[in-house]
Amino acid sequence: MPHYSLEFYLYADGLLYESVARAGKSRWLTSGAARPGVAEQALEAVKPLCSVDGPMGIKAEAPRLLTRPDVLETLGVVKDMEHVPLVVESVDGTRITSS
């Protein structure tokens, strides 16, 4: 199954990711100025797929599903699972866009 080499963690103040390739270099996932609320929309879209028994389970399971491009494409979160746009913000406020 395809997946991104990222791990997402959902906290009260945002969705944090950690790159598996660069462990220890955390960044905040942001929706960016052009597409506000993208991370929140993606999390809402994957909630029905979470096999959990309460809200804490959703916080643990939903971020994991965001690393699956096939899931994101199937749910219509992205148009093409080969080109998923991400906008991340580093600790110093620098925004990095990838697609």
C-alpha positions as CSV (number, residue, x, y, z in Angstrom):
1,M,0.0,0.0,0.0
2,P,1.4,3.4,-0.9
3,H,2.2,5.9,1.8
4,Y,4.2,9.0,2.5
5,S,7.4,8.8,4.6
6,L,5.8,11.2,7.1
7,E,4.1,10.7,10.5
8,F,1.4,13.0,11.5
9,Y,0.3,13.8,15.1
10,L,-2.8,15.7,15.9
11,Y,-2.6,18.2,18.9
12,A,-4.9,20.9,20.1
13,D,-2.8,23.6,18.4
14,G,-2.3,21.9,15.0
15,L,-1.2,18.9,12.9
16,L,2.4,18.2,13.5
17,Y,4.4,16.0,11.1
18,E,7.8,14.4,11.5
19,S,9.6,13.2,8.4
20,V,10.7,9.6,8.7
21,A,13.7,10.4,6.5
22,R,14.7,13.2,8.8
23,A,13.7,12.1,12.3
24,G,13.7,14.9,14.9
25,K,13.0,17.7,12.4
26,S,9.4,18.6,13.2
27,R,7.4,21.1,11.2
28,W,3.8,22.3,11.5
29,L,1.5,21.4,8.6
30,T,-0.5,24.4,7.5
31,S,-3.1,25.0,5.0
32,G,-1.3,27.9,3.4
33,A,-2.7,31.3,2.5
34,A,-4.2,30.1,-0.9
35,R,-6.1,27.1,0.5
36,P,-7.2,27.7,4.1
37,G,-8.5,24.8,6.1
38,V,-7.0,22.0,3.9
39,A,-5.6,20.0,6.8
40,E,-8.9,20.3,8.7
41,Q,-10.9,19.2,5.6
42,A,-8.6,16.2,5.1
43,L,-9.0,15.1,8.7
44,E,-12.8,15.4,8.5
45,A,-12.8,13.4,5.3
46,V,-10.9,10.4,6.8
47,K,-12.9,10.3,10.1
48,P,-15.5,7.9,8.8
49,L,-12.7,5.4,8.0
50,C,-11.4,5.4,11.6
51,S,-12.2,2.2,13.5
52,V,-12.2,3.6,17.0
53,D,-14.3,3.7,20.1
54,G,-14.0,7.4,21.0
55,P,-12.6,10.8,20.2
56,M,-9.0,9.9,21.3
57,G,-9.0,7.1,18.8
58,I,-9.9,9.5,16.0
59,K,-7.0,11.7,17.0
60,A,-4.6,8.7,16.7
61,E,-6.1,7.1,13.6
62,A,-7.1,10.0,11.3
63,P,-3.5,11.4,11.0
64,R,-2.2,8.0,10.1
65,L,-4.7,7.9,7.2
66,L,-3.4,11.2,5.9
67,T,-0.1,9.4,4.9
68,R,-2.1,7.2,2.4
69,P,-2.3,8.8,-1.0
70,D,-4.8,6.2,-2.2
71,V,-7.2,7.1,0.6
72,L,-6.9,10.8,-0.1
73,E,-7.6,10.3,-3.8
74,T,-10.5,7.9,-3.1
75,L,-12.1,10.4,-0.7
76,G,-11.6,13.3,-3.2
77,V,-9.2,15.2,-0.9
78,V,-6.7,15.2,-3.8
79,K,-7.3,14.8,-7.5
80,D,-4.2,12.6,-8.2
81,M,-2.5,10.5,-5.7
82,E,0.8,10.9,-7.6
83,H,0.8,14.7,-7.0
84,V,-0.4,15.6,-3.5
85,P,0.3,19.2,-2.7
86,L,1.6,19.9,0.8
87,V,2.4,23.2,2.4
88,V,4.4,23.0,5.6
89,E,5.7,25.7,7.9
90,S,8.9,25.4,9.8
91,V,9.5,26.5,13.3
92,D,11.0,29.8,12.0
93,G,7.9,30.5,9.9
94,T,9.3,29.6,6.5
95,R,6.7,28.0,4.2
96,I,7.7,25.1,2.0
97,T,5.4,23.9,-0.8
98,S,5.7,20.5,-2.4
99,S,3.5,18.7,-4.9
